[in-house]
Amino acid sequence: MGSSLATKTHGGIPTLRYRYLGAADVEELAELWAALHEQHATVAPHLEDIITRVNAEESWRRRRAQYLAWLKDSSTLALVAERGGETVGYAMVTVRQSEQGSWDRGARVAVVQTLAVAPEHTGTGVGSGLLEEIRRQVGSMGIRDIELTALATSSEDIRFFEQEGFRPFVTTMVTRIGGVGGHD
């Protein structure tokens, strides 16, 4: 996959360009991951009671390793959105076998592992554009379902995803084993 110029424009703001990354390019995502990490800390301080939050550097070290592992699979998509030569967002998408159960979701499901938009570009069509490009790419693979997660307290993100056609499917609950609190 190379570059793509396919996107929707948003209120006269210049068109997005998409670039697909390989493992050698992962470092480009560090700054946007740090901003997303900060957003997570801001919208979910209540989790500090049960889950220990790591600092931005450690968070990136862990996420970078995960990205490199995912990118070993040829069906993984790592795409950057650029506007006017500036990186304004990115998405990391993996593909997994569908867990057969009560719903027919096809043989494979795309999972948006990360959707990050530079804070100063929120509300300018970057997230919508990335999701549109993801739909186009995974649809061409014969995949018909996309899933993603959002922090339960991130109402703005949830509202955005619902506007993009996503609906709540499962709820993940967490607790610490053997004690109370994130620092025991």
Helices and strands as residue ranges (DSSP letters): E 17-20, G 23-29, H 30-43, G 45-49, H 56-70, E 77-83, E 86-97, E 108-117, G 119-121, H 126-140, E 146-148, H 155-163
